Amino acid sequence: MNTLSAILLLFGNLGTTEIIIILIIFLLLFGGKKIPELMHGIGKGVRSFKKGINEIEEEIDTPTSTDNNKPKQNKEQQQ
C-alpha cells in the first residue's frame, strides 16, 4: 500500500464526532477573533491565484506577433 492510499484511508473514516472535536481544538488554538482573519487571508490567496491563472490564460490566447511589434514601434518612435 502506498502512502497516498494510507492517507486517504485515514481521512476517509472521519465521522461527525471527530470533525466536531477537530473544530473545537482549532477554535481553542486560534481563538474566535483569529479564525476570520485566517479565512480572509486564505480567500485573498485563492483570489490572487485565480487572477494569476486568468492572466496566464489571456496571455496564452493573445497572438504573439502583435505583442512583439508594439514595443519595437514605441522604441523607434522615441528615438
C-alpha positions in Angstrom: 0.0 0.0 0.0 1.4 3.4 -1.0 1.4 6.5 1.2 -1.4 8.3 -0.7 -3.9 5.5 -0.2 -2.9 5.3 3.5 -3.6 9.0 3.9 -6.9 8.7 2.1 -7.9 5.8 4.4 -7.0 7.8 7.4 -9.2 10.8 6.5 -11.9 8.7 4.8 -13.2 7.3 8.1 -13.8 10.6 9.9 -17.2 10.8 11.4 -19.3 13.8 12.7 -17.9 13.5 16.2 -14.3 13.5 15.1 -14.9 16.6 12.9 -16.6 18.4 15.7 -13.6 17.6 18.0 -11.2 18.8 15.4 -13.1 22.1 15.0 -13.2 22.7 18.8 -9.5 22.1 19.0 -9.0 24.5 16.1 -11.1 27.1 17.8 -9.2 26.7 21.1 -5.8 27.1 19.3 -6.6 30.1 17.2 -9.4 31.8 19.1 -12.6 33.4 17.8 -11.0 36.6 16.6 -8.1 35.0 14.7 -10.2 32.5 12.6 -12.0 35.1 10.5 -8.7 36.8 9.8 -7.2 33.5 8.8 -10.1 32.7 6.5 -9.9 36.2 5.0 -6.2 35.6 4.2 -7.0 32.3 2.6 -9.7 33.9 0.5 -7.3 36.6 -0.7 -4.8 34.0 -1.6 -7.3 32.0 -3.6 -8.5 35.2 -5.4 -4.9 36.1 -6.4 -4.2 32.6 -7.5 -7.3 32.6 -9.8 -6.4 36.1 -11.1 -2.9 34.8 -12.0 -4.3 31.8 -13.8 -6.7 34.0 -15.8 -3.8 36.4 -16.7 -1.7 33.5 -17.9 -4.6 32.1 -20.0 -5.2 35.5 -21.5 -1.5 35.8 -22.3 -1.5 32.4 -24.0 -4.7 33.2 -26.0 -3.4 36.5 -27.4 -1.4 36.4 -30.6 2.3 36.9 -30.0 3.1 38.6 -33.3 1.1 41.8 -32.4 2.7 41.9 -28.9 6.3 41.7 -30.4 5.7 44.5 -32.9 4.3 47.1 -30.4 7.3 47.6 -28.2 9.6 47.9 -31.2 7.5 50.6 -32.7 7.4 52.5 -29.4 11.2 52.4 -29.1 11.6 53.6 -32.7 9.2 56.4 -32.1 11.0 57.6 -29.0 14.4 57.8 -30.8 
